[in-house]
């Protein structure tokens, strides 16, 4: 998958989520060339992570080497973190 394909995929999936969770509509998409370094957000093995309070979904460029269905799954998973406002509750 190319970076442009990933951006189009993200825009499509974000629009789908925003129909049910309107606050997701403003989520930013970032492709990274380096592993996640955000404390508490990810581990070395991670290919993507979300920052729900920004809101932003970050995808490591190496994830684009995976099959398209895997990239779609990663994006949907991370958008789910943005959509789930319960993550801000104590104990989550």
Buried (B, 14 or more C-beta within 10 A) or exposed (E): BEEEEBEEBBEEBBEEBBEEBEEBEEBEBEBBEEEBEEEEEBEEEBBBBBBBEEBBBBBBEEBBEBEEEBBBEBBBEBBBBBBBEEEEEEEE
